[in-house]
Amino acid sequence: MRFKDVFLAIGSTILISMACLDPGNLQGDIEISQDMSYKSIWIILYSHILLYFFQEISFVVGCITDNDLGELIASNYPRGLKLFIWASSEISVIAADVQEILGSAIALYLLTGLSQTLCVPIIVVLVFGILLIQEWAEKAFQMVFVVFLGMMAYCFAHVFFLQKPDMSDIINGFIPNIPNTWAFTAVIGAIIMPQNLFLHSSLVKSKSSERLSKKKVIRIFRIETVVVIAVSFIINFFIVSVFAHPNYKDEKIDLENAGVMLAKYLPEISKLLWGFGLLASGISSSSTGALVGYYLMNGMLDVQVSRNLRMIITRFITLIPCLIIILTLDANKMISLLNILQFIQLPFVIIPLIRFAMSSKLMGEHVYKGFKVYFVIFFASVLQAINLYSIFEVLSEAGNVVRIFSYILIVLQTGLSIVLIYSPITQELKSHPSKHRSSFLQEGLIPDEDALE
């Protein structure tokens, strides 16, 4: 492998780590550390291990088939199911985007003192500006995310070492135990996100070329994915370990007052570190969310919307609910509920992905079989069981209206999951004409062989 070819292929996987470190994820970390103290560490580790396996399936399927997950769903499922998966995925993407804009607005408010209502449009403009960098240079765009990731790692690591948590408690935290189902569901939903599966399959399919075989691209992506998921785990570990400290046991902590609580027991700089870390988390993850929406619409509906137009549309769609939530609701509570929403939507993406990976017609010699299949199916089933149990747990404490709504949700989700499992798939691939490849060359997403000569 030539260095230039490898250099052009690497870098895009860092976008995946951004979605694992969004404000919804940080909120989930705070909640589970408050609920389970250091015993929650194993859940963070377990979630990231599961995340790797599902992300690996996503990029392998995307690379081997030259189709992203959205295109495969559009080509293989009936129109009604395709539209349902698209609609539910769009809702999930918008929900994540709302989380990310709200988290960024809270961070900007903490750092500047501006009203959160004013912070929301400022963040929207900043995100749009970052996305415009991609039109200019793909590698520069990726370097922006490297800076954001480094910023988060430094800020949260600094707070961790200021806190000096007990190492024996941390070590014991890696031992599995029975979790609080609601908190567990929120964390899983924040880490294993449907939009990441769409994004990874879209990013990898554009990296295969005559100079890099599919096997080499998959090898590069495996290494990259292990690295970025490990970094994501370490950052989440820092956050959970800090807020699991006994100092915060009786405190009610959320994204907005976390910096104040840290400054209560640690040096004043901890408040600024939290604010900058949260700001990097929100802006970077919101930028990746806009890309997911673009790939989702182009892949599943075959609507060739320009990336800039799609970004403008989604920015305005998320701007309105963000302002409503900030003005009328508890933004922190809403971020937690949106984590649950994403977890509920997860089976509608994982089931088709596993079915495509098990199709010998689509995957050829790379078909998933044997131990890998049993492993993935087992853990997908565990996720679904936790999903349903968490809804039942809510039912036990809910009023009549919420109880009826939850029963309907259980029936719909279970029924649709069964339909997705047993519905025949055509095992067809979407062909990509030269025009489609040219658009990737123009966007800088794949190497131009002529330019490399």
Secondary structure, 3 states (H helix, E strand, C coil): CCHHHHHHHCCCCHHHHHHCCCHHHHHHHHHHHHHHHHHHHHHHHHHHHHHHHHHHHHHHHHHHHCCCHHHHHHHHCCHHHHHHHHHHHHHHHHHHHHHHHHHHHHHHHHHHCCCHHHHHHHHHHHHHHHHHHHHHCHHHHHHHHHHHHHHHHHHHHHHHHHHCCCHHHHHHCCCCCCCCHHHHHHHHHHHCCHHHHHHHHHHHHCCCCCCCCHHHHHHHHHHHHHHHHHHHHHHHHHHHHHHCCHHHCCCCCCCCCHHHHHHHHCCCHHHHHHHHHHHHHHHHHHHHHHHHHHHHHHHHCCCCCCHHHHHHHHHHHHHHHHHHHHHHCCHHHHHHHHHHHHHHHCHHHHHHHHHHHCCHHHHHHHCCCCHHHHHHHHHHHHHHHHHHHHHHHHHCCCCHHHHHHHHHHHHHHHHHHHHHHHCCCCCCCCCCCHHHHHHHHHHCCCCCHHHHC
